[in-house]
């Protein structure tokens, strides 16, 4: 893709400057800053970024200059996102909605935003190799003051997780490998969110119609889990179907793993039960953002008729409109387009599985298949039809399977990553759920004892 490598090279150059810090940048790091300025020279950011680069190269950058550098980095990755999304839309033949004008954000709590911005700028001056526990811990009081305010929780959560990663990596001088791209992403996103008005609430309108689940993308962390259900929404007013998402996130003990995670997620999202049972849902007045996210409320949804996800994907995915992406969310890792494939050739080379369809070969990201379901790399390799998320990772498009039609013991069987979301009779799933129940019961008893003391 023309220009993509050059954009990512400019981002990498700037990320190298954050590794060593911008308090007293070396000559080679100053050259990396110039590369960033050159990459946005034809954009409206050109003048402010050129000034910021000059100041940063001299070790005299202020907060406004760091914000300009973060904006340039974000704009470059946003351009990469747009190019990759256009390529994905060409491949799938999908149309995409137009973004709405951004809503005005909450401009209160300016002092807290300024405190967060000061901490982030100090990180940039120090560099990842210079971090210590004192610097990483500087975010703690800021996060504590932000969390009680709903409008600041998005930034507070980001700062909290970022500071925890930095603290776990202290001292920076001992790091064998620095996750420069990841920390650069977190730093630049957090810094832009400190600008008053940047983190406004997404515009949402009530939606009524039929929701047809396609599959669930499960994200697990030692202390948190998130389920993101991808679906096709058919509006009751007869307008074209749309691709939408519904998500739920919960904290979890690190002892709750595999199918046990569903126990924590299930009470907060009735859609998971419908997904496990293979049913549609009828929505009435459910808030739906312009970016395609349903703000789920069980009171505005009820179970509908049986709906086979593979049949939905085969019939509806080609005509569904994809939602636009909010400006600050435009990043290559955000790309996750539901696609339906069939009649492909599979090839296994060691641990690498690929699908070849219509003359194009796609690696299959089997590492993303959750353990909390019956879908396995072996069944994916034996499949003849597949619902997957088209992603971009490590310089290429990849497929993340959500559901497959595979031959198991000479029978054609549909297997879904979220088949156990609503409960299961599968022996492995039952064992995992029982273990999770026992773990949660013990933790609740211990917590109750501590509270009584």
N, C-alpha and C positions, 0 to 999 in steps of 0.2 A: 504494500500500500504506500503510494507516494507520500513522502514527508513524515510518515509515522516514526521511522527509526530516528530521524533528526529531532523530532519533538521529544521523544523519550531520552535521547542523548542529552538534550538541554536540561531536562528535569534531573537526570542523573548527575550532571555537572553541578547544579545547584545543591543537590543532596550531599555531594562531597564537601561542600563548604560548611554544611551543618555538622558534619562528622568532626571536623577540627575546630569549628567555632569561628565567629566573626568578630571577636574582640581585637585580635591582631592577626588578620588573615595573611597567609603566605602568598608569594607572587603567583604560584600555580592556582591557588584558590581564587585569587583576584581574576585570573583568566577564566575560570569557571563561571564567575559572576557575569563577566562580559558575554559569555555564551548565552546565558539566560536573557540578557538584555537584547542580544541580536535576534533571538527567536521571536520576540514580541515587537520588533522594531516597526512592523507595519500595522500595529494595532493601536487603539486609543490609549493603551497603557504605556506606550513607548516613552513619553517624556518623564512620567513619574518613576518608571522602572529604571531608566537611564540615570536619573538623579540618585535613586536608592542604591544602585550598583556602585556609583562613584563614592558615595558616603560609606557604604559597607566595605569597599576595598580599602578605604583609609582607616577603618576601624571606628568610624564616627557615626554609624547609623542610629537613628532614633526610632521610636515606635512606629511612626508613620511610614518610614522607609521599610521596616520589616513587613508591615501590612502590604505595601506595594509589591515586595518580593513574593510574599505568599499568594497574592492575587495573580501575579504572572505565572507562578508554578501551577496554580489551580486552573487558570485559563488554558494553559498548554495541555494539561490532562483532559480538560473539558473538550478541547478540539479533537484530541485523540478519541475520546468517547463518541463524539458526534460522527467521526469518520467510520469507526467500527460499527456503530449502530446503523448507519446508512448502508454499509456493506451487508449487515445482517438482514435489513429490510429488503434489499435487492434479492438476497438469496431466498427469503421466505415469501416474497411478494406481498409483504404486509404494509398497510398504510399506518401512519402515525398521527395522533392528534396534535394540534397546535398548542404550545404552552400559553397559559394565561398570564396576564401581568402579575408580577409579584405583589403579595399583600404587604401592607405596612406592618412592620414588626413592633414588638414591645420595646419602647425606648426608655423604660424605667431601669432602675438599679445600675445606673451608669458607673457608679463607684466600683461595684463588683466586677463589671466588665473591664474596667481600667485595671483593676488588680490582677485579673486573669491575663490581660494583655502584657502587663509588666513582667509577670512570671514567665510567659512564653518567650518574650524578647530576651530575658536573661538566659533562657535555655539556648537560644540561637547564638548569643555571644559566647557562652561557655563551650558549646559543642557537645556532641554525644560522648566523645572520649573524655570530657571533663566533668561529667555528672558525678555527684556524690549524694549521699542520703539527705544531707541538709537541703540541697537544691531540689531534689525530687519531692521532699516532704513539704516544700513551700506551697504546694497546691492544696494541701489538706484543709486549712482554714477557709480558703476561697470556696472549695467544694461544699464544705459544711454550711456556709452562709448562702450558697446558691440553691441547694436542694429543697428548702421549704418553698421556693418560688417556682410554680409550674412553668412559667415562661423561660426559666433558666436551667431547667433540669436536663435538657438536651446537651447543653454545653457542660454542665456539671458532671454528667455521666462520662462524657468524652475525656474531660480533664482527669477524672478519678481513675479511669482505666489507663490513660496515658501515663500518669504519675506512678501508678502501680507497676507498669512495665519498666519504667526507668528505674524505680527503686529496686526491682528484682535483678537489674543488670549492673548495679553499682558494685565497685567503682568502675567508671567508664574506661579507665586506663587498662583494666584487666580484660576487656572484651576482645575475644578472638575474632568475632564477626559482628559487625554492626548492621542491624536491619534498617539501612538508610532509607530505602523507598517507603517502608511502612511508617517509620517515625517521621519522615518528611510529610507523608500524607496526614498523619494525626496532627502534627504541628501546624501545618498551613490551614487545615480545616478549622482547628480550634481558634487560630488567630483571626480568621475571617469571621467566625461566629461571635467574636468579642466586639465587632463593629455594631453599634446600636442600629437596630432595624434589620439586621441580616437574618435573624432566626425567627421570622414571623410565622404564625400558624398557617398551615396550608389551607387554601380555600376549599370548602366542601359544600356539597349540595345533597339533599335527600334523594335517595335512589330507590326505585321500586321495580321489581322484575324477578327473573329466575337466575339463580347462581348455579353454575355447573362446575364442580371442582375438577381440576386436572391432576393435581398432585401436591405434595408437601415437601418443602425444603427445610430440613431440620438442622439447626445450628446448635452445637453443644460446646460448652466451656466448663471448666472445673466447678464454677460457682454460678453458672447461668445457662439457660436454654431458651431458644426461640424457635417457633414453628411459623413458617411463612407459606400459606396455602395459595397456590396459583389457580386461577379459575377463569371461566368465560362468563360474563354477565350479559344476559339478554334483557334489555330494558322493556318494561311493560308498555311503553309508548310506541314500540315498534321501530325505534331507531337502531342502527347497526350494533351488533354485539361488540363488547369491549373486553380487553384483557384487564383483569384486576387482581389485587392481592389482598389477603387478610392475614394479619400477623398477631402473635401473642408472645410476650417474653416474661419469663419468671426467674427468680433466684432459685438455686438448688444446692443441696449438699453435694460434695464431691463423691459421696458414696452412692448416689443415685445415678445409674448409667443405663444404657441400652433402652429396652422397652419401658423401664421404670420411669423414664422422663415423661411419658404420656400422662401419668397420674398427676403430675404437677401442672401440665399444660391444659389438660382436658376440661377442668372446671371453668376455665376462663374463655373458652371458645367452643361453642356447640358445633361449629362447622367441622371440627375434628371428628366428632362422632358421625356426622353425615358423610364425611370422606371415608371413614372406615367401613361404613355400611353401604357405600356406593349409592348415595342419594343426592339429589339436588336440594337446594334450599330456596324458599320464597322470601324475598326481602320486601319490606314495606317501610320506607322512610329511613333506610340505613344511610348514614353520612358517607359520601364517596368523594375523595379529593380529586383534583384535576390530574394528579400524578397516578391515579388508578389504585389508591389505597383505601380500602374499606375501614372505617373507624367502627369496629365491631361492637354491636350491642345485641345481646341475645333476645331482648324484648322486641326487637324489630326483625326477627328472623324465625321461620318455622320450617321443619323438615318437609321436603317435597317428594316428588315421585322418584323411583329408582332411576339412576343415570350412570351409565357406564363411561368411565373417563376416557378409555381408548376410542369409543364411538364418538364422544364429544370432540376429542382432538381430531379425529379423522374428518368430521363434518364441519366443525365450527372454527377451528383455528385459522383456516385459510381466509376467512372473511372477517375475523375479529380485528378491531382497531387497537393498535398499541398506544399506551398513554405516553405523553411527553415526560421529560425528566426535568426536575427543578434545577436551576442553574448551579447551585452549590453541590448538587448530587451527581453532576456529570463527571464520571470517572470510569476508566475502562473496567474496573472490577465491579461496577454496578451492572454491567451488561448481563442479563439473565432472561433470554427470550424463550418462551415455551414453543417447542416445535414438535411435529409428529413425523416420524420416519418409518418407512416399511420397505421391504424388498431390498434391504442392504446386504452387503457381504461383510462378514466379520473376519478379522484376522488377529490372532493372538501371537505376540512375540515376547516371550518371557512374561513380565507383569504388565506389558502394554497391550491394551485392546483397542482396536480401531474399527470404525464402521466406514464402508465405502458406499456412497449413494450418489447417483447421477454424476459419476466421474469425480466426485470430491471425497477425500479421505479425512475423517475427523477422529482424533484421539478421544477415547471415552474415559472420563475422570471417575474411575471406580473408587478412588479414595473418598469421594464425597458421598458414597452410598452409606446411609446410617445403619448402625447395628440394630436400631429399634424397629426393624421390620423384616419381612421375609425376603426382600430383594437382596440378591448377592451378586458378586462379579461373575460367578459361574452361570447363573440364570440369565444375566444380561448377555453373556457371550453366546448363549443358546437361543437368543430371541430372534424373532422375525419382524416385530413391530415395536415401536418405542415412543413414549412421550419423554422428552428431555428438555433441559434448559441449555440453550446455546450460550456459552460463556467465552470470554477471552482471557487466557492466562498463559504466562511464560511465552509470549510472542506468537500465539496461535489460537484459533478457535477450538473449543473443546465442548464435549457433550456431557452433561450430568444427568443420568437416567432418573426419572421419577416413577415410571411404570413401564412394564414390558409385557408382550405376549410371547411366551416361551413354550417350548416343548419339554415337559417334565414327565418321565416315565411313559412316553409315547402319547401323552395327552397335551392338548393346547391349553395353557393355563395363563391367566392374567395375574401378574404379581406387581404389587404397589409398595413403594417405600413407606407410605403412610397407612398400610393396611391394618396395622395394630393401633392406630390412633384412637379409635373408639372402643378398644377392648379386643381381646383375642382368646382363642381356645388353643392356639399353638403352644406346644409344650415349652419351647424355649422362651416364648413371650410370657407365658404364665409364670415360669420360674423367675424371670427378671422382674415382673410386676410384684410378685410376692416378696422378693428381696428388697425392692424399693419400699414396699409397705412397711416391712420390718424396720428398715433404716429410718424412715420418717417417723415411725412411732417412737423409736428409741430417742431420736433427737428432740421430739416434742416433749417427752417425759423429762429429759435433761433440762431443756429450756424452762419448763414449768417449775422444776426444782430450783433453778437459779433465780427465777422471778420471785418465788416464795421467800427465798433468803433475803 
